[in-house]
Amino acid sequence: MAVNRFVLNAISYHGNGAIREIPGLVAAKGFQKAFIASDPDLVKFGVTKKVTDLLDEAGMAYEVYSDIKPNPTIENVQSGVAAYKASGADYMIAIGGGSSMDTGKAIGIIVNNPEFADVRSLEGVAPTKNRTVFTIAVPTTAGTAAEATINYVITDVERKRKFVCVDTNDIPDIAIVDPEMMSTMPKGLTASTGMDALTHAIEGYTTKAAWELPDCLNLEAIRLIAKSLRGAVANETEGREGMALGQFVTGMAFSNVGLGIAHSVAHTLGAVYDTPHGVACAMMLPIVMEYNADVTGEKYQAIAEAMGVDTTGMTQEEYRKAAVDAVRQLSVDVGIPTKLEAIREEDLEFLAQSAYADACAPGNPKAASVEDIKGLIRKLM
């Protein structure tokens, strides 16, 4: 048996009201001041305040940093590092979706590993020496699972590309997964982040590096997401709770085994057209599943079953099609478009080259050339 590594948060808390654990955790560690990384909309709509109110009640000092874009940039990170140093903070609370948590991860890593201050040098498997600053991560979306992963994604505006950083030193020390923090998510964001989570689970389950431990987590995540996403989009409590758990469960898994070309293409569509990441993933997932089908053995039968399909008596070809169809149907049901009008023929070469060079591409179960990827992207036009 090969040697497989598995990295998890030291501690995670789950359930409605889990954020109330924060002041006690901070007091037990003896920290003096929090640097709170949270995006401007969450600050504006009072979501960040749910946590800062608890700190206020406990008489704990903090400073809020909200210069964070939906696709966080090198500049967001660098100004965040300067703000962290100026704040006198000794730990971080990242509150938000992937954008806030990815920005927080990069800030925390650079504060303790200043030789990576250019940010670009963190791309790929980053050779950092020190752990990030002590971080409590509080997700407000049920999608990226950045609170549970060793990955983060930064946008290089100048070069029109996103780059993935993989670093065991960046995983938050504590994850607080509180479905009540996700209750204000609008329908569109609930749908797109939920489909991002499904893409994590399916790509993680079929990736080249997949093995038994992450497989059982990813399969359970597919089941939870298939059962919960429609309800979450309708803002039903049970759906929200199922999605909060499902996205975290796949986060634990895919963080350790990687993803595939649905994510590679989604990264480049986000960098070039600012397409929301979850929307790009949702559009690409069934297309990539069709492409990969012939190298996945019996895995699509398990995916179809987890999606709620009865595969009794189906041939391999039938259950593979059923798995893809169930994913496509879920995406349509929650309002994700199937075409991306922004794509132009003259952009295809750049898009395909960028996706081919992306850190997620080598994990795809079936090799894909630049021409193959171009063909897959063309299906979105």
C-alpha positions, 0 to 999 in steps of 0.5 A: 500500500502506498503511503498517503498523507491526511491533514485536518484542522486540529479542532472543528465545531459544528452546529447552530450557534457554534460561533459562541465557542469563540470567546472561550477558545480565545481566552484559553489561548491567552490571545490579546487582539484579533485581526478579522479578515472579512469581505466588505458585503459581510461587514455591510450586512451585519454578518461579521458583526455576529462574531464581533458582538461576541468579542465585544461582550467578552471585552476582547480587542479586534480590528476588521480588515475588509479590503477583499475582492470576490477573487482575492488579488495579490494586492489584497494580500499585500495590503492585508499583511501590512494591515496585520503588522500595523494592527498589533494583532496576535491571531486571526479570525477569517469570516466569509466564503473562500475569498475571505479565508483565502486572503486570510491564509495568504496573509497569515502565511506571509506574516510568519514567512516574510520571504514570500512577500511577493505572493507569487512565490507561494504558487504550487506546493509552497516550501514555507517553514513556519505555520500560519498565524493562529487562525479561527475560520468561520465560513459564511458560505457552504461551498469552498470549505477553505476552513478545512483545506490546505489550499488557497487561490489568489488572482494575479490581475496583471497576468490574468490568471489565478494560481493555487497554493498548496501548503500544510502550514496554512490550514486554520487551527480551528474551524467553526462551521455554524449554519446560522452564519450561512442563513443570509446567503442569497439564492444565487450564492447558495446555489453556486457555492453548493455546486462548487462543493459538489464539484469538490466531492466528485472530482476528489472521489475520481481524482488520480490520488483518490484512496479509501479514506477520502473516498468514504468522505467524498461519497457521503458529501455527494449524498449530503449535497444531493439531498440538501442543496435544493432545500438550502437554496429555498432557505430551509433550515435542514437544507442549510444544515446539510450543506454546511456539513456536506461542504466541510466533509468534502473539504477534509477529503479533497484537500488531501487528494486534489481535484481535476480539470473542472476546477482548472477551467473554472479558475481560468474562467474566473480570472479572465471573465470574473465568472463566479467560481461555483458557477464555472464549476457547475457548468464544467462538472457534467462536461468533464464527467462525460470526458472522464467516464471511461476511466472511472471503473464503477465509481459513477455507479456509486456517484449515481446512487449517492445522487439518489438514482436507483441503478438496479439493472443498469449497464455500466454505460447507463449508470455513467450517463445517469450520474452525469444526468443527475448532476446536470439536473441538480445544477439546472434545478438550482438555477445555474446557467449551462452556457457562458456567453462571455467566451469568445473563439479568440480566447480559447487558446489562452483559456485552454493553456491556462487551464492546462498549466493549473495546479488542479489539472494533473489530478484529473483521472484522464489526461487532457491536452490543450486541444482536449481542454479547448474542446471541453470549454467550447461546449459552454459556448 
